[in-house]
Amino acid sequence: PYCMKSALLRTGLAAGAMLLAIHALAGGSPPPEAAPATAPGVYPFDLQDPARIDAGRKRFDSTCAAFCHGHAPPLFVGRQDLAPEYAFKMITDGGGGVTPMPPWGDVFSREEIWELVAYLKYLGTQKPE
């Protein structure tokens, strides 16, 4: 019985790890139609402000890129359908079990998260290579 329980536990852990890997390889992004974080179009600053975009880029490069996404990830480059409210909510709350994205709302301030959103929106204006 002990060996059987141990084997079942190992099988379950392996299956869970495989599911996480599949989600990560699939791009880790649910559809942009998810519930918005704020009222559409209501942002604390202009998301096209070059200083805010640069601040978001620096934060992205030192955290998001370093831990998971890589620099200028294809998930965001050229992506025109990424709603700012959705990006804000995903960064703040994480993937909620749908994706392996962890929540960053306790790490970054709302302003810092909006700067990340500004950078992601900027990446959406770039042409994929």
Secondary structure, DSSP 4 states (H G I P E B T S, - for coil): -HHHHHHHHHHHHHHHHHHHHHHHHTTS---TTSPPSS-TT--SS-TT-HHHHHHHHHHIIIIIIIIII-SS-TTTTT-----HHHHHHHHHH--TTSSSPPP-TTTS-HHHHHHHHHHHHHHHTSPP-
